[in-house]
Structure formats: structure tokens, C-alpha cells
Amino acid sequence: MTRRVAIVGAGLIGGSWAHVFARSGWEVRIWDPAPEQRAAALGRIRDSLHELSRHGLVEDPHSAAARLHFADTLEDALEGAEHVQESGPETLEAKREIFARLDAGALPDAVIASSTSAIVASAFTEGLAGRERCLVAHPVNPPHLVPVVELCGAPWTSQRTRVRAREVFESVGQVPVEVRREIDGFILNRLQAALLGEAFRLVQEGYVSPEDLDHTVADGLGLRWAFMGPFETIELNAPEGIPDYCQRYTPWFRRYAASHPSPSVWDEPKWRAVVEQWPERLSFEAIARKTLWRNERLAALRAHKQSKASAEKSSQRGGEGRTRPADPLPESPSARNSGEAPTTDPQIRYGNPPGAGPAQGLYSNVTIVPSGSTVYIAGQLAVASDGSVAGRHDFEVQMRQVFANLGAVLSGLGLTFNHVVKFTTYLVHAQDIEKFMRVRAELFPHLFQGRQYPPNTLLVVDRLVKEEFLVEVEAVATGEVGAAMRQLGG
């Protein structure tokens, strides 16, 4: 029997929750008091389903979209729903008003959860007859790309409600974490606040620029944090684990704690001084474009994490045999379309194409997932920031070498660019656009000038991590994959 969820509020968070449940096979009823919000949400959710299908994160976007239904009234949305996810305005008054209606209209045994990021459940559920079935389920924006969700009940939230909420979110591929008792900001926002407070203090006091501070996280701490939390990180930073780490570094942490940032870092003159140092004030449209870029990067990261977890099955960490749970491996697009069963032990191989390597100022990697008689390929190639290709710093030479490497990858797999199903290019420097488009059209006229070509995108971004030019390609082909594996060191 199909499970049903009611999504109350069709903004960015509500729409993202609708995506999460629809792709997981639930029937989704959505209600929002604003008609224009409902109209905008449907297209936004459908687009996100199709976009993530290209990363293997949505199995059947058309079927998922068909499970979306917009209700004319709140009562219609609540009918038959076993779970209610509220994502309305972030004010106490609004929460009290909507939860009174939800408690009155939802099924007697339905779980009612709020997406609030800052208001504890006890503040808006105390007077409700069904208060024991209410709790906060706080996501990270956007929840269809970032799976963690914080579950925090009020003192009167029943254990049954907590257990059922965890089961619901695990069933749709999210990662629920239990906040054992109410605290302002829950867990994630308190960690974020600690980091932001120190970041603002360091910039305000002249120790670092805002850009270099961002690099410290994006190119330093963040790389480890993409797959390990802080406790697991420090466990590996001392020979004998966490106790050893604490014994070694406690004196410094005590000195730091005695002078941690004060609330004054958030005084308006001080935070405005930091804003003035940020190199560019993005327009509304530019923020929207950069949000799409961020979502694309998050989707690629999540797909990578899922594929690695499936390939490794579980990553042993020693000690008492603790392991990481393995997420399901995304099927190849062709396998989904053909109805073929994936192999029981899919392999993933990473490697460099012939002739590509650090000596030429290039890096590349290829992921191959055989599934039945199909191969799913996702590749990345980039030019290093020093711009060196055989000792030369020439953007056109770099471009041609990168595309040559990309062709070598496909050729080594018995493919051509006609097999490509998606082609995305990132440029850092806007002045390179015309040269890039000219050379790209010259090299691949069948892709970018004719009528038969795959979806392709050209994006100019503020910066990449270490590159000036990045190409991503996804290709699908059928046939024997043994030679391809040997080509890439498998």
C-alpha cells in the first residue's frame, strides 16, 4: 500500500521535502495558502527530480512527479496522511496557529513534524490535545540534497512518535539524528554558529581575509567533514585515538576557550566591516544562478558518497568493529530504461586516461559502474590553476588538451561523444567564454551545432577549488566492459 505524506508549505523547504518523499515512492499531498506559491512549486520540484535523475539519485523522475498532488484545502492535504511535514513561516505565532489546525485535522495516529530551524516544539505544541505526536524535524537546506534531519521532541513528545519519525525519514533516504532534549538552535545551527562567530572575529581583527577563510574550510576542514564528523576526525589525528588527542591538545583548547568570540562580533558595525571586505555583492539573479551551481555540486558529492559506500559495502574503522552503513548504489540510466537487473557485485574503478597527468598540469578521474550489459560513466577533467600544459600557459592549449583527454577516456571505453548524455562545462573567467565556445564548436560540431546533441550547459562561476576550467561528462553505452576496466587499471 502506498504511503501518504502531507507537505504543508510549498516554499523552498516544503518543495524539497515533497521531492524527497515523491522520489521514495510516497504519495505527496501539498498545500500552501498562497496560490502563486503552489504554481511555482510544481515546476521547481519536477525540475529537481529530473536533474537528480542524471546523477542516479532519482530512479524514475516521471513516476515521482506523478505522485505529486496539490490540495485546494489543508483538510484535503491531511486526508489519509501518516506523516505531516510543516514548513511554514518561521514565527512563533504562525507555528501555533498552523499546529492547532494540523492537530485538529490530521489522522489521530499521524506524526506531525515542523521544519523549524530555531523554535523548539514545546513553544507551540503545549496546549494541543495531541501534543505527544508533535516534534521538530529540522532539515538542512535543501533536504533533497543534504540528508541529515534533526529530530527534537518536546518534553511530552512520546517515544512512539520519536521512533516512528526516525523510521519515516530513514525510509526516504534521510539521516535522522536525535536531539535528546530541547536546546536553542538544536545541534547543527549551534555548530554553525560557533564556526561563524570565530570566522567573523578572525576577519574583524585582521587575521585573515574573508576569501582565505572560506578556502580554509572549503579546501581544508570541509574535505574531511564531507565524510567524517569532528569526533571521528580527531580520532585519526592522534596515534591512540580520541583520549590521546585530548591529552595532547587540551592546554591549547583551554587557552582558546578563555578568549572565544563574544556576542559583539554580531554588532552591526562589525559585521558590516566584514561584508565590505567580501569581493563581490551578488545580485538576486546571480545568487539564484550560484544556488543552482551549489545544488549541482551537492548532487555530485552525494552521488559519489553513495557509490563509494556501495562499492565498499562498509568501511571498517577498527576497534570494536564499527562500520559505516552502505547506501544503495544508483543504477545506470540505461539499466533503468531497459529493465535489466544490475549485477549483484557492481564494481567502480577510478583512473587516468592515457597521456593525462600532473606533468601536464591536468588531472582527471573516471567512474565506471557496470550494470548488466550497460556501463554508466561519470568523468571529470580539469586544468590546474598554474595553467601548465607542457610548460605553457595558454587557455586554448589547455582546452584542447582537456578535450583530448576526455576523448581518450571515451575511446578507451569503446565510446564516442555520440554516447554522451550530459555535458557540463565550468569556466572561472568570463573573458574566456567566446574562445571556449569557438573551440568547442570546432571540435564537436555534432554536439553543439547540429540538432542531435545531448543536454549541455556552460556555467561561469566565481571560482573552482584549484581549476580554471572543468568539464563533466556522463555517457551510457552497452557491451563488454572488461577491456574498459583494464584500460583504467581495473
C-alpha positions in Angstrom: 0.0 0.0 0.0 1.3 3.4 -1.0 2.3 5.6 2.0 1.0 9.2 2.0 2.6 12.4 3.4 1.1 15.9 3.7 3.5 18.7 3.0 2.3 22.0 4.5 4.0 25.0 2.9 5.3 24.9 -0.7 8.3 27.2 -0.4 11.9 26.1 -0.9 12.0 23.7 2.1 8.5 22.4 1.6 9.1 21.8 -2.1 12.4 20.0 -1.3 10.6 17.7 1.2 8.0 16.9 -1.5 10.9 15.9 -3.7 12.3 13.6 -1.0 9.0 11.7 -0.4 8.0 11.5 -4.1 11.2 10.0 -5.2 10.9 7.4 -2.4 7.5 6.2 -3.7 5.2 8.1 -1.3 2.1 9.8 -2.5 2.6 13.5 -1.7 -0.2 15.9 -0.9 1.0 19.6 -0.9 -0.9 22.6 0.4 0.1 26.2 0.6 -2.2 29.2 1.4 -0.7 31.2 -1.5 -1.8 30.1 -5.0 1.3 31.6 -6.6 3.5 29.6 -4.4 1.7 26.4 -5.4 2.0 27.3 -9.1 5.8 27.9 -8.8 6.5 24.8 -6.6 5.3 22.2 -9.1 7.7 23.2 -11.8 10.5 23.6 -9.4 10.0 20.1 -7.9 9.7 18.4 -11.3 12.9 20.1 -12.5 14.8 19.0 -9.4 13.6 15.4 -9.9 14.8 15.3 -13.5 18.1 17.0 -12.6 18.9 14.4 -9.9 18.0 11.5 -12.1 21.1 12.4 -14.2 23.2 11.8 -11.1 21.5 8.5 -10.4 19.7 9.9 -7.3 16.2 9.6 -8.7 15.2 6.3 -10.3 12.2 7.4 -12.3 11.5 11.2 -12.3 8.3 10.9 -14.3 6.7 8.5 -11.9 7.9 10.5 -8.9 6.4 13.7 -10.4 3.1 11.8 -11.0 2.9 11.2 -7.2 2.8 15.0 -6.5 -0.7 16.4 -5.8 -1.6 19.9 -4.8 -4.6 20.2 -2.4 -7.1 23.0 -2.5 -7.5 23.0 1.2 -5.4 22.0 4.2 -8.0 19.4 5.1 -7.7 17.7 1.7 -3.9 17.6 2.1 -4.2 15.9 5.6 -6.6 13.3 4.5 -5.0 9.8 4.9 -1.5 11.2 5.6 0.5 9.2 8.1 3.2 11.9 8.3 2.7 15.7 8.2 5.7 17.9 7.5 5.1 21.6 8.2 7.4 24.2 6.5 5.6 27.5 7.1 6.6 30.9 8.3 9.3 31.0 10.9 7.4 32.8 13.7 6.0 31.5 16.9 2.6 32.9 16.2 2.4 31.2 12.8 3.6 27.9 14.3 0.9 28.0 17.0 -1.8 28.8 14.5 -0.9 26.1 11.9 -0.2 23.4 14.5 -3.6 23.9 16.1 -5.1 23.3 12.7 -2.9 20.3 12.0 -3.6 18.7 15.3 -7.3 19.1 14.7 -7.3 17.8 11.1 -4.7 15.1 10.9 -5.3 11.4 11.4 -5.3 10.5 15.2 -2.0 8.5 14.8 -0.3 10.7 12.3 3.1 12.2 13.2 3.2 16.0 12.9 6.7 17.5 12.4 7.9 21.0 11.9 10.9 22.0 9.7 11.6 25.0 12.0 15.3 25.8 12.4 15.0 27.9 15.6 11.8 27.3 17.5 11.5 24.4 20.0 8.4 22.2 19.8 7.4 23.0 23.4 6.8 26.6 22.4 4.0 25.9 20.0 2.5 22.5 21.0 1.9 22.7 24.7 -1.8 23.4 24.6 -2.6 20.8 21.9 -4.7 17.7 22.6 -2.4 15.6 20.5 0.9 17.2 21.6 2.6 13.9 22.2 2.7 13.2 18.5 4.4 16.5 17.6 8.1 17.2 17.2 10.6 19.2 15.2 12.2 17.6 12.2 14.8 20.2 11.2 16.4 19.7 7.8 19.5 21.2 6.2 18.7 23.3 3.1 18.0 21.7 0.7 16.9 18.4 2.2 16.6 16.7 -1.1 20.4 17.0 -1.4 21.6 17.1 2.2 20.2 14.1 4.1 20.6 14.9 7.7 17.5 15.8 9.7 17.4 16.7 13.4 14.6 15.1 15.4 13.8 17.1 18.6 10.7 16.5 20.6 9.1 18.5 23.4 9.2 17.0 26.9 5.8 15.5 26.2 6.6 14.0 22.8 6.1 10.3 23.1 8.8 7.7 22.5 6.5 6.1 19.9 6.4 9.4 18.0 10.2 9.6 18.0 10.6 6.1 16.8 8.0 6.4 14.1 9.6 9.7 12.9 13.0 8.1 12.6 11.5 5.2 10.6 9.8 7.6 8.2 12.9 9.6 7.5 15.2 6.6 7.2 12.6 5.1 4.8 13.0 8.0 2.4 16.8 8.0 2.5 17.4 10.8 5.0 19.8 10.5 8.0 17.9 11.3 11.2 19.8 12.4 14.3 18.2 12.5 17.8 18.4 15.7 19.8 17.9 14.2 23.2 16.4 17.3 24.8 15.4 20.8 23.6 18.1 23.4 23.1 18.0 26.7 21.2 19.3 26.2 17.7 19.3 22.4 18.0 22.7 20.8 17.1 23.6 21.8 13.5 22.9 25.5 13.9 24.9 25.7 17.2 27.9 24.1 15.5 27.5 26.5 12.6 27.1 29.5 15.0 30.4 28.5 16.7 32.3 28.4 13.4 30.7 31.6 12.1 31.4 33.5 15.3 35.1 32.6 15.1 35.1 33.4 11.3 33.7 36.9 11.8 36.1 37.5 14.7 39.2 36.5 12.8 38.3 38.7 9.8 37.2 41.6 12.0 40.5 41.5 13.9 42.6 41.4 10.7 44.0 37.9 10.9 42.6 36.7 7.6 40.6 37.8 4.6 37.0 36.5 4.1 38.1 34.7 0.9 41.0 32.9 2.5 38.9 32.0 5.5 36.4 30.3 3.1 39.3 28.5 1.5 40.4 27.2 4.9 37.0 25.5 5.3 36.2 24.5 1.6 39.7 23.3 0.9 40.7 22.1 4.4 38.3 21.2 7.1 35.4 20.7 4.7 37.1 18.0 2.7 37.3 15.7 5.8 33.9 16.8 7.1 32.3 15.6 3.8 32.7 12.1 5.2 33.8 12.3 8.8 32.4 14.2 11.8 34.6 16.1 14.3 35.0 13.2 16.8 36.0 10.8 14.0 38.3 13.4 12.7 40.3 13.8 15.9 40.2 10.1 16.5 42.6 9.8 13.5 44.7 12.9 14.5 46.5 11.2 17.4 48.2 7.8 17.4 46.0 6.4 20.2 42.7 8.0 19.2 40.4 10.5 21.0 41.8 10.1 24.6 45.3 10.7 23.2 44.1 13.8 21.2 42.5 15.3 24.3 45.6 14.8 26.4 47.8 16.3 23.8 45.8 19.4 22.9 43.7 20.2 26.0 46.1 23.0 27.1 45.6 24.9 23.8 41.9 24.4 23.8 41.7 25.8 27.3 43.6 28.9 26.2 41.3 29.3 23.3 38.1 28.8 25.3 39.2 31.6 27.7 39.1 34.0 24.7 36.4 32.7 22.4 34.4 35.2 20.3 32.0 37.5 22.3 28.5 38.4 21.1 29.9 41.7 20.0 31.1 40.1 16.7 27.5 40.4 15.6 27.2 44.2 16.3 26.1 45.7 13.1 29.2 48.0 12.5 31.4 44.9 12.9 29.6 42.5 10.6 29.2 45.3 8.0 33.0 45.7 8.1 33.4 42.1 7.2 30.8 42.4 4.4 32.7 45.3 2.9 35.7 43.0 2.5 33.8 40.4 0.6 34.9 40.9 -3.0 31.5 40.9 -4.7 27.9 41.7 -3.8 25.8 39.3 -5.8 22.5 40.4 -7.3 19.3 38.4 -6.7 19.7 36.8 -10.1 23.4 35.9 -9.5 22.5 34.3 -6.2 19.9 32.2 -7.9 22.4 31.1 -10.5 25.0 30.3 -7.9 22.4 28.3 -5.9 21.9 26.1 -9.0 25.7 25.6 -9.2 25.8 24.7 -5.5 23.0 22.2 -5.9 24.8 20.6 -8.8 27.9 20.2 -6.7 25.9 18.8 -3.8 24.2 16.3 -6.1 27.6 15.1 -7.5 29.0 14.8 -4.0 26.0 12.8 -2.7 26.1 10.5 -5.7 29.8 9.9 -5.2 29.3 9.1 -1.5 26.5 6.7 -2.3 28.5 4.9 -5.0 31.6 4.6 -2.7 29.6 3.3 0.2 28.0 0.7 -2.0 31.3 -0.4 -3.5 33.0 -0.7 -0.2 29.9 -2.3 1.4 31.1 -1.0 4.8 34.3 0.8 5.9 35.9 -0.9 8.8 37.3 1.5 11.4 39.0 -1.0 13.7 38.4 -1.1 17.5 35.1 -2.8 18.2 34.4 -3.4 14.6 32.3 -0.3 14.0 31.2 0.1 10.4 29.5 2.7 8.2 26.2 1.9 6.7 26.3 1.4 3.0 23.9 3.5 0.9 22.3 1.9 -2.2 24.3 2.2 -5.5 22.5 4.3 -8.1 21.5 2.2 -11.1 22.7 3.1 -14.5 20.2 5.1 -16.6 20.2 2.5 -19.3 19.6 -0.3 -16.9 16.6 1.5 -15.5 15.2 2.1 -19.0 15.9 -1.5 -20.3 14.6 -3.3 -17.2 17.8 -5.2 -16.9 18.8 -6.4 -13.4 22.0 -4.8 -12.1 24.9 -7.1 -11.2 25.0 -8.3 -7.6 28.5 -7.0 -7.1 28.9 -3.8 -9.1 32.5 -2.5 -9.4 33.7 1.0 -9.5 37.1 2.0 -11.0 38.9 5.3 -10.9 41.8 6.1 -13.2 43.6 8.5 -15.6 43.2 8.3 -19.4 46.4 7.8 -21.4 48.6 10.8 -21.5 46.9 12.8 -18.8 48.7 13.5 -15.6 50.2 16.1 -13.2 53.2 16.7 -15.5 50.8 18.4 -18.0 49.0 20.5 -15.4 45.9 18.3 -15.7 44.0 15.9 -13.5 41.3 13.5 -14.4 39.2 10.8 -12.9 36.6 8.4 -14.3 33.9 6.4 -12.5 32.6 3.3 -14.2 29.6 1.3 -12.8 28.8 -1.8 -14.8 25.2 -2.9 -14.5 24.1 -5.9 -16.5 25.2 -5.2 -20.1 25.4 -1.4 -19.6 28.1 0.9 -18.4 27.5 4.2 -16.6 30.4 6.6 -16.8 30.9 9.9 -15.0 34.1 11.8 -15.7 35.8 15.0 -14.7 38.8 16.7 -16.2 40.3 20.0 -15.3 43.1 22.4 -15.9 45.3 23.1 -12.8 45.5 26.6 -11.5 49.1 27.0 -12.6 47.9 26.6 -16.2 50.8 24.4 -17.2 50.5 22.2 -20.2 53.9 21.1 -21.2 55.2 24.3 -19.6 52.9 26.6 -21.4 50.2 28.9 -20.0 47.7 29.1 -22.9 44.0 28.7 -22.4 43.3 27.4 -25.9 46.1 24.8 -25.5 44.6 23.8 -22.1 41.2 23.4 -23.6 42.3 21.2 -26.4 44.3 19.0 -24.1 41.4 18.6 -21.7 39.1 17.7 -24.6 41.7 15.3 -25.9 41.9 13.6 -22.5 38.1 13.4 -22.5 38.1 11.8 -25.9 40.8 9.3 -24.7 38.6 8.3 -21.8 35.6 7.6 -24.1 37.8 5.9 -26.7 39.3 3.6 -24.1 35.8 2.5 -23.2 34.8 1.9 -26.9 32.7 5.1 -26.9 32.4 8.3 -28.8 30.9 11.7 -28.0 27.7 10.4 -29.6 27.2 8.3 -26.4 27.4 11.4 -24.1 24.1 12.1 -22.3 25.2 15.2 -20.4 28.0 17.7 -21.0 28.6 20.5 -18.4 31.5 22.9 -18.5 32.6 25.4 -15.8 34.7 28.4 -16.6 36.2 30.7 -14.0 37.0 33.7 -16.3 34.1 35.2 -18.2 36.6 36.6 -20.8 37.3 33.1 -22.0 33.7 32.3 -23.0 33.9 33.3 -26.7 37.2 31.4 -27.2 35.8 28.4 -25.4 32.6 28.3 -27.4 34.5 28.7 -30.7 36.9 25.9 -29.9 34.2 23.6 -28.5 32.1 24.1 -31.6 35.1 23.4 -33.8 36.0 20.2 -32.0 32.5 18.9 -31.5 30.1 20.3 -34.2 27.8 17.3 -33.9 27.3 18.2 -30.2 27.0 21.9 -30.2 25.8 23.0 -33.7 23.6 20.2 -35.1 20.2 19.2 -33.9 21.3 15.9 -32.4 23.2 16.7 -29.2 23.0 15.9 -25.5 21.9 18.3 -22.8 24.9 20.7 -22.3 25.5 23.6 -20.0 28.1 26.3 -19.9 28.5 28.0 -16.5 30.7 30.8 -15.3 31.5 30.5 -11.6 33.3 32.7 -9.1 36.0 30.1 -8.6 36.7 26.4 -8.6 38.8 24.8 -5.9 42.1 24.6 -7.9 41.0 24.9 -11.5 40.2 27.4 -14.2 38.3 25.1 -16.4 36.2 22.0 -15.6 34.4 19.6 -17.9 32.0 16.9 -16.7 30.5 14.3 -18.9 28.1 11.4 -18.4 27.9 8.7 -21.1 26.0 5.5 -21.4 26.8 2.5 -23.6 26.1 -1.2 -23.8 28.6 -4.0 -24.3 31.5 -5.8 -22.8 33.3 -3.8 -20.1 36.3 -5.9 -19.4 38.6 -4.0 -21.7 37.4 -0.8 -20.3 38.3 -1.9 -16.8 41.8 -3.0 -17.9 42.2 0.4 -19.7 41.7 2.2 -16.4 43.8 -0.1 -14.2 40.9 -2.4 -13.1 
